Amino acid sequence: MSALSDDRRLHGHLIGQQGSRRALNTPVLVLDLDVLEANIAAMARKAAAAGARLRPHAKTHKSVDIARRQVAAGAFGLCCAKLGEAEALAAGDIGNLHVTSPVVSPPAIARLVALNGRSPGLSVVADHPDNVAALAAAAQPDAPLTVYVDIDPGIRRTGVAGDEAAVALARQIAEAPSLRFGGVQKYCGREQHIEDYAERRAAILAQTEALKGTLTALAQAGLAPPVVTGGGTGTHEIDLELGVFNELQVGSYVFMDDQYAACQLGAAPGQPYGRSLMVDARVVSANHGPLVTLDAGFKAFSTDADPPQVLAGAPDGARFAFMGDEHGALIAPGVGEALRPGEMVTLAVPHCDPTVNLYESYHVVRGDTLVDIWPVSARGRSR
């Protein structure tokens, strides 16, 4: 862009100034670079040790800058929930992009085929023969489009419903001159957030046994999938242990929002990843003893989860409650005397993916110093 973003205009001069986090206009999306880099490195080591390919999900961060760091740490490529995300990452020279939702409308298929011509390693999922036929008609044999069979894990959102349908769709893809059969995808989204590790492991064991049946049916039909992709932050340790997936689509491990922080991710106690993403807000009114008002409301956080936890800047036990689009309340005995207007409070992110989509930039910090401002490259790219 020729014009500065609003965040660059407001805060660009603060980059590199010691303590500059305290001078940011709020509410602001803050990313701890040290924790982010540690999370990226830890997941890369785990996948490499297990011999699994890592293709993290960009729907979490929508960021070319973060994608580049994941690839530099060993990721094969990135997953994208929507075609628009893939277009944004491709513009940042990120390759081996995999679109994890079906692309079905004629204008979107035209965009997909065009992207396939300029983005090496692009792939997409399909779950219906009509969609495969449309993809085959639009793609070209001299630049075949790689298509994966999407398998329904039982939530009936997307995916083929049974082994017979999986075999038929894989055969249709493999026989189309303009398509290439890439493998299968199974994403068990419902299981990712089961908080108890033993309960989550039992659920994934059942899903994995069903997936093994599908893979056997495909192999018996001469269609053994070269790549079996899926998994997520909540189940990655179990998935690596079971060894059926040879590619992992982990996403939220880079940030560790409230929803994943509530889950025991491994058999051992404790969290292997740190919380890197947060929102800084300020007190704008403090006229009542048990309550102060912050400048962060519905427009600062996703609202599909519990209200954000208070991380810093407030008395112990203070809790946040939404007070409308622009404001939130911080509630605790005596908080109105403890905090004054202008003081900063740091809040956790309840659900990272939709919260990130509310902001134009990450304000990247080391400690209390702003070190960079990264655009949310695929913000709003939901089609």
Secondary structure as GFF3:
##gff-version 3
##sequence-region A 1 383
A	DSSP	alpha_helix	6	11	.	.	.	ID=ss1
A	DSSP	three_ten_helix	12	14	.	.	.	ID=ss2
A	DSSP	three_ten_helix	20	23	.	.	.	ID=ss3
A	DSSP	beta_strand	28	32	.	.	.	ID=ss4
A	DSSP	alpha_helix	33	50	.	.	.	ID=ss5
A	DSSP	beta_strand	53	54	.	.	.	ID=ss6
A	DSSP	alpha_helix	64	72	.	.	.	ID=ss7
A	DSSP	beta_strand	78	80	.	.	.	ID=ss8
A	DSSP	alpha_helix	83	91	.	.	.	ID=ss9
A	DSSP	beta_strand	97	99	.	.	.	ID=ss10
A	DSSP	alpha_helix	106	116	.	.	.	ID=ss11
A	DSSP	beta_strand	123	126	.	.	.	ID=ss12
A	DSSP	alpha_helix	129	138	.	.	.	ID=ss13
A	DSSP	beta_strand	145	150	.	.	.	ID=ss14
A	DSSP	alpha_helix	163	175	.	.	.	ID=ss15
A	DSSP	beta_strand	179	186	.	.	.	ID=ss16
A	DSSP	three_ten_helix	189	191	.	.	.	ID=ss17
A	DSSP	alpha_helix	197	220	.	.	.	ID=ss18
A	DSSP	beta_strand	227	230	.	.	.	ID=ss19
A	DSSP	alpha_helix	236	242	.	.	.	ID=ss20
A	DSSP	beta_strand	247	248	.	.	.	ID=ss21
A	DSSP	three_ten_helix	252	254	.	.	.	ID=ss22
A	DSSP	alpha_helix	258	261	.	.	.	ID=ss23
A	DSSP	beta_strand	277	288	.	.	.	ID=ss24
A	DSSP	beta_strand	291	294	.	.	.	ID=ss25
A	DSSP	beta_strand	310	312	.	.	.	ID=ss26
A	DSSP	beta_strand	319	322	.	.	.	ID=ss27
A	DSSP	beta_strand	328	331	.	.	.	ID=ss28
A	DSSP	alpha_helix	335	338	.	.	.	ID=ss29
A	DSSP	beta_strand	344	348	.	.	.	ID=ss30
A	DSSP	alpha_helix	352	356	.	.	.	ID=ss31
A	DSSP	beta_strand	361	366	.	.	.	ID=ss32
A	DSSP	beta_strand	369	375	.	.	.	ID=ss33
###
